[in-house]
Amino acid sequence: MKRIVLWLLGTVSAVVLMFAYHTSTSGPEAAVGPTIGGGTNESPATTPTAPPASTTPTTPATPSTPAPSSTPTSKSATVTGSVAQTQWGPVQVQLTEQAGKITAVSVLQYPNGNHRDAEINSYALPVLINETVQAQSAQIDMVSGATVTSGGYIQSLQSALDQGK
């Protein structure tokens, strides 16, 4: 009889511990991570870090100094999309347009609250950036295994494209 009682208490304890264990510390309040850029003239050492997350709406960024030019086609504009809140954290995209074409894309915010988020986004974001520059629109494929981040990326990208027009 003692064995049955001990076995039952051990089993109940194990089940309680198993359901009480939290597998991830990330969520919608995930921290803002470093910037991932896809521009042709950027180097990783000069890519700016992401600004701290705020509760105020973001406004489109403007170039700090206009490019000297005699033709209107070489004008470059940088536009920041709105923050897309996803299940795993915020996603925000900034793009650079020159002569109506997307020349570079940077991801200012993305989920990176744990090792798995960082691993997924380290391969997914460069693919999304490359597809954006090739497609010149938000009509791009999502990355398998990074569906939530892809959805947030496309939402923020479309916001930036709408502001740029």
Protein Blocks (a to p, Z undefined) as FASTA:
>chain_A
ZZmmmmmmmmmmmmmmmmmpcfbfbdfkbccdddddfbfkbcfklpccdddddfbdcddd
ddfbdcddfbfklpccdddddddddfkbccddddddeehiafbdcdfbdcffbmklmmmm
mmmmmmmmmmmmmnopabdcddehilmmmmmmmmmmmmmmmmmZZ
